[in-house]
Amino acid sequence: MTDVIVPSGAGFFLKREGQAEAAAKLDQRVLDALAGAERFAQQSRFIAGDGFSIADIAGFTFTRFAQPRLPWDRLPNLKRWFEAVETRPGVQGAYQRLGMR
């Protein structure tokens, strides 16, 4: 997720400042880094191992933001992980409180 946090924040700032082309390049780096998480999702049930952790919370947050732009057909393990985290009671409760879904 460290490969996602900085470019995501910088891209958001650049887009807000009218630098859409530069922001798009950073956004692509974010998508590439998230797609790279496929290998972690392939190795275990969760991103950092077999137990749910803060890595999953951080990863889910960024993946949720990028969800519509990810090539899910090429990321079956990441998709499985994302759906497993998304169905957790805490996530569903947050969705309800925020009026999402």
PyMOL commands that set and color helices and strands:
alter all, ss='L'
color gray80, all
select helices_A, chain A and resi 2-16+20-36+38-43+54-69+72-74+76-86+89-98
alter helices_A, ss='H'
color red, helices_A
deselect
rebuild
show_as cartoon
